[in-house]
């Protein structure tokens, strides 16, 4: 499988951000991809070395279409939890720092008061 088709997108949720602080990044991957392909794709795309890859599949959910009896399936797929070696991080996926935001807000409030 081509490296460009292995990683679909990064999963950015509250749980994913909590894991990012520990060096674990979550990606939605192709259903046919296996651990070695995922590790290689992350290493090539982000320039980091991967220590461990964990994979989990999740089932699609059924949703009812409004004003009809029909149902459809949404979601479903495979996600990978990629652990990087210690001291490495992916800058594109790093959460924004809270300290910088607070300083900017304080400066804006001071300017408004004047």
DRENROFI-737451 format. One record per residue (C-alpha): residue in three letters; x, y, z negated. Coordinates in nm, 3 decimals, padded with zeros to 5 digits. Each point is the difference from the previous one (the first is absolute). Layout:
! residues N
<domi><code>ALA</code><c1>X</c1><c2>Y</c2><c3>Z</c3></domi>
...
//
This chain:
! residues 114
<domi><code>UNK</code><c1>00.000</c1><c2>00.000</c2><c3>00.000</c3></domi>
<domi><code>UNK</code><c1>00.126</c1><c2>00.349</c2><c3>00.086</c3></domi>
<domi><code>UNK</code><c1>00.115</c1><c2>00.210</c2><c3>-00.297</c3></domi>
<domi><code>UNK</code><c1>-00.226</c1><c2>00.288</c2><c3>00.102</c3></domi>
<domi><code>UNK</code><c1>-00.314</c1><c2>-00.213</c2><c3>-00.046</c3></domi>
<domi><code>UNK</code><c1>00.084</c1><c2>-00.144</c2><c3>-00.343</c3></domi>
<domi><code>UNK</code><c1>-00.073</c1><c2>00.307</c2><c3>-00.218</c3></domi>
<domi><code>UNK</code><c1>-00.340</c1><c2>00.156</c2><c3>00.063</c3></domi>
<domi><code>UNK</code><c1>-00.008</c1><c2>00.271</c2><c3>-00.268</c3></domi>
<domi><code>UNK</code><c1>00.097</c1><c2>00.078</c2><c3>-00.357</c3></domi>
<domi><code>UNK</code><c1>-00.266</c1><c2>-00.039</c2><c3>-00.266</c3></domi>
<domi><code>UNK</code><c1>-00.020</c1><c2>00.319</c2><c3>-00.207</c3></domi>
<domi><code>UNK</code><c1>-00.220</c1><c2>-00.048</c2><c3>-00.305</c3></domi>
<domi><code>UNK</code><c1>00.032</c1><c2>00.069</c2><c3>-00.372</c3></domi>
<domi><code>UNK</code><c1>00.128</c1><c2>-00.350</c2><c3>-00.062</c3></domi>
<domi><code>UNK</code><c1>00.246</c1><c2>00.028</c2><c3>00.291</c3></domi>
<domi><code>UNK</code><c1>00.138</c1><c2>00.330</c2><c3>-00.136</c3></domi>
<domi><code>UNK</code><c1>00.049</c1><c2>-00.161</c2><c3>-00.343</c3></domi>
<domi><code>UNK</code><c1>00.193</c1><c2>-00.285</c2><c3>00.165</c3></domi>
<domi><code>UNK</code><c1>00.211</c1><c2>00.246</c2><c3>00.204</c3></domi>
<domi><code>UNK</code><c1>00.150</c1><c2>00.134</c2><c3>-00.323</c3></domi>
<domi><code>UNK</code><c1>00.135</c1><c2>-00.352</c2><c3>-00.062</c3></domi>
<domi><code>UNK</code><c1>00.136</c1><c2>-00.035</c2><c3>00.355</c3></domi>
<domi><code>UNK</code><c1>-00.283</c1><c2>-00.214</c2><c3>00.141</c3></domi>
<domi><code>UNK</code><c1>-00.168</c1><c2>00.120</c2><c3>00.321</c3></domi>
<domi><code>UNK</code><c1>-00.329</c1><c2>-00.132</c2><c3>00.142</c3></domi>
<domi><code>UNK</code><c1>-00.063</c1><c2>-00.045</c2><c3>00.373</c3></domi>
<domi><code>UNK</code><c1>-00.286</c1><c2>-00.132</c2><c3>00.211</c3></domi>
<domi><code>UNK</code><c1>00.163</c1><c2>-00.251</c2><c3>00.235</c3></domi>
<domi><code>UNK</code><c1>-00.097</c1><c2>-00.216</c2><c3>00.297</c3></domi>
<domi><code>UNK</code><c1>-00.180</c1><c2>-00.321</c2><c3>-00.099</c3></domi>
<domi><code>UNK</code><c1>00.257</c1><c2>-00.215</c2><c3>00.183</c3></domi>
<domi><code>UNK</code><c1>00.307</c1><c2>00.164</c2><c3>-00.161</c3></domi>
<domi><code>UNK</code><c1>00.207</c1><c2>-00.192</c2><c3>-00.253</c3></domi>
<domi><code>UNK</code><c1>00.233</c1><c2>00.115</c2><c3>-00.279</c3></domi>
<domi><code>UNK</code><c1>00.325</c1><c2>00.004</c2><c3>00.197</c3></domi>
<domi><code>UNK</code><c1>-00.156</c1><c2>00.202</c2><c3>00.284</c3></domi>
<domi><code>UNK</code><c1>-00.145</c1><c2>00.251</c2><c3>-00.245</c3></domi>
<domi><code>UNK</code><c1>00.331</c1><c2>00.044</c2><c3>-00.183</c3></domi>
<domi><code>UNK</code><c1>00.183</c1><c2>00.051</c2><c3>00.329</c3></domi>
<domi><code>UNK</code><c1>-00.259</c1><c2>00.252</c2><c3>00.128</c3></domi>
<domi><code>UNK</code><c1>00.010</c1><c2>00.209</c2><c3>-00.320</c3></domi>
<domi><code>UNK</code><c1>00.380</c1><c2>-00.005</c2><c3>00.001</c3></domi>
<domi><code>UNK</code><c1>00.022</c1><c2>00.116</c2><c3>00.361</c3></domi>
<domi><code>UNK</code><c1>-00.277</c1><c2>00.259</c2><c3>-00.014</c3></domi>
<domi><code>UNK</code><c1>00.096</c1><c2>00.170</c2><c3>-00.328</c3></domi>
<domi><code>UNK</code><c1>00.373</c1><c2>-00.083</c2><c3>-00.028</c3></domi>
<domi><code>UNK</code><c1>-00.021</c1><c2>-00.176</c2><c3>-00.338</c3></domi>
<domi><code>UNK</code><c1>00.089</c1><c2>-00.347</c2><c3>-00.124</c3></domi>
<domi><code>UNK</code><c1>-00.285</c1><c2>-00.220</c2><c3>-00.121</c3></domi>
<domi><code>UNK</code><c1>00.039</c1><c2>-00.214</c2><c3>-00.311</c3></domi>
<domi><code>UNK</code><c1>-00.333</c1><c2>-00.185</c2><c3>00.000</c3></domi>
<domi><code>UNK</code><c1>-00.326</c1><c2>-00.022</c2><c3>00.197</c3></domi>
<domi><code>UNK</code><c1>-00.332</c1><c2>-00.120</c2><c3>-00.143</c3></domi>
<domi><code>UNK</code><c1>-00.300</c1><c2>-00.059</c2><c3>00.226</c3></domi>
<domi><code>UNK</code><c1>-00.371</c1><c2>-00.012</c2><c3>-00.075</c3></domi>
<domi><code>UNK</code><c1>-00.300</c1><c2>-00.043</c2><c3>00.226</c3></domi>
<domi><code>UNK</code><c1>-00.329</c1><c2>00.171</c2><c3>-00.067</c3></domi>
<domi><code>UNK</code><c1>-00.339</c1><c2>-00.096</c2><c3>00.137</c3></domi>
<domi><code>UNK</code><c1>-00.222</c1><c2>00.233</c2><c3>00.200</c3></domi>
<domi><code>UNK</code><c1>-00.302</c1><c2>00.149</c2><c3>-00.173</c3></domi>
<domi><code>UNK</code><c1>-00.352</c1><c2>-00.018</c2><c3>00.140</c3></domi>
<domi><code>UNK</code><c1>-00.177</c1><c2>00.332</c2><c3>00.043</c3></domi>
<domi><code>UNK</code><c1>-00.367</c1><c2>00.043</c2><c3>00.082</c3></domi>
<domi><code>UNK</code><c1>-00.085</c1><c2>00.230</c2><c3>00.289</c3></domi>
<domi><code>UNK</code><c1>-00.247</c1><c2>00.272</c2><c3>-00.100</c3></domi>
<domi><code>UNK</code><c1>-00.364</c1><c2>-00.041</c2><c3>00.107</c3></domi>
<domi><code>UNK</code><c1>00.050</c1><c2>-00.353</c2><c3>00.131</c3></domi>
<domi><code>UNK</code><c1>00.054</c1><c2>-00.350</c2><c3>-00.126</c3></domi>
<domi><code>UNK</code><c1>00.333</c1><c2>-00.036</c2><c3>00.175</c3></domi>
<domi><code>UNK</code><c1>00.328</c1><c2>-00.035</c2><c3>-00.185</c3></domi>
<domi><code>UNK</code><c1>00.356</c1><c2>00.048</c2><c3>00.116</c3></domi>
<domi><code>UNK</code><c1>00.343</c1><c2>-00.088</c2><c3>-00.133</c3></domi>
<domi><code>UNK</code><c1>00.245</c1><c2>00.275</c2><c3>-00.095</c3></domi>
<domi><code>UNK</code><c1>00.361</c1><c2>-00.019</c2><c3>-00.106</c3></domi>
<domi><code>UNK</code><c1>00.180</c1><c2>-00.321</c2><c3>-00.068</c3></domi>
<domi><code>UNK</code><c1>00.359</c1><c2>-00.074</c2><c3>00.082</c3></domi>
<domi><code>UNK</code><c1>00.340</c1><c2>-00.050</c2><c3>-00.155</c3></domi>
<domi><code>UNK</code><c1>00.201</c1><c2>00.232</c2><c3>-00.222</c3></domi>
<domi><code>UNK</code><c1>00.362</c1><c2>-00.019</c2><c3>-00.104</c3></domi>
<domi><code>UNK</code><c1>00.158</c1><c2>00.124</c2><c3>-00.322</c3></domi>
<domi><code>UNK</code><c1>00.360</c1><c2>00.081</c2><c3>00.087</c3></domi>
<domi><code>UNK</code><c1>00.254</c1><c2>00.037</c2><c3>-00.282</c3></domi>
<domi><code>UNK</code><c1>00.312</c1><c2>00.200</c2><c3>00.088</c3></domi>
<domi><code>UNK</code><c1>00.341</c1><c2>-00.048</c2><c3>-00.157</c3></domi>
<domi><code>UNK</code><c1>00.061</c1><c2>00.218</c2><c3>-00.305</c3></domi>
<domi><code>UNK</code><c1>00.079</c1><c2>00.364</c2><c3>00.067</c3></domi>
<domi><code>UNK</code><c1>-00.166</c1><c2>00.011</c2><c3>00.343</c3></domi>
<domi><code>UNK</code><c1>-00.324</c1><c2>00.168</c2><c3>00.100</c3></domi>
<domi><code>UNK</code><c1>-00.195</c1><c2>00.094</c2><c3>00.311</c3></domi>
<domi><code>UNK</code><c1>-00.009</c1><c2>00.379</c2><c3>00.020</c3></domi>
<domi><code>UNK</code><c1>-00.301</c1><c2>00.015</c2><c3>00.234</c3></domi>
<domi><code>UNK</code><c1>-00.222</c1><c2>-00.188</c2><c3>-00.244</c3></domi>
<domi><code>UNK</code><c1>00.125</c1><c2>00.158</c2><c3>-00.324</c3></domi>
<domi><code>UNK</code><c1>-00.270</c1><c2>00.176</c2><c3>-00.201</c3></domi>
<domi><code>UNK</code><c1>00.033</c1><c2>00.377</c2><c3>-00.025</c3></domi>
<domi><code>UNK</code><c1>00.146</c1><c2>00.128</c2><c3>-00.324</c3></domi>
<domi><code>UNK</code><c1>-00.244</c1><c2>00.148</c2><c3>-00.251</c3></domi>
<domi><code>UNK</code><c1>00.254</c1><c2>00.246</c2><c3>-00.143</c3></domi>
<domi><code>UNK</code><c1>00.036</c1><c2>00.187</c2><c3>00.327</c3></domi>
<domi><code>UNK</code><c1>-00.375</c1><c2>00.046</c2><c3>00.032</c3></domi>
<domi><code>UNK</code><c1>-00.034</c1><c2>00.135</c2><c3>-00.355</c3></domi>
<domi><code>UNK</code><c1>00.277</c1><c2>00.256</c2><c3>00.052</c3></domi>
<domi><code>UNK</code><c1>-00.159</c1><c2>00.124</c2><c3>00.321</c3></domi>
<domi><code>UNK</code><c1>-00.342</c1><c2>00.034</c2><c3>-00.167</c3></domi>
<domi><code>UNK</code><c1>00.151</c1><c2>00.197</c2><c3>-00.291</c3></domi>
<domi><code>UNK</code><c1>00.174</c1><c2>00.239</c2><c3>00.239</c3></domi>
<domi><code>UNK</code><c1>-00.324</c1><c2>00.048</c2><c3>00.198</c3></domi>
<domi><code>UNK</code><c1>-00.193</c1><c2>00.077</c2><c3>-00.320</c3></domi>
<domi><code>UNK</code><c1>00.260</c1><c2>00.260</c2><c3>-00.102</c3></domi>
<domi><code>UNK</code><c1>-00.024</c1><c2>00.166</c2><c3>00.341</c3></domi>
<domi><code>UNK</code><c1>-00.380</c1><c2>00.012</c2><c3>-00.021</c3></domi>
<domi><code>UNK</code><c1>00.008</c1><c2>00.163</c2><c3>-00.344</c3></domi>
<domi><code>UNK</code><c1>00.218</c1><c2>00.285</c2><c3>00.129</c3></domi>
//
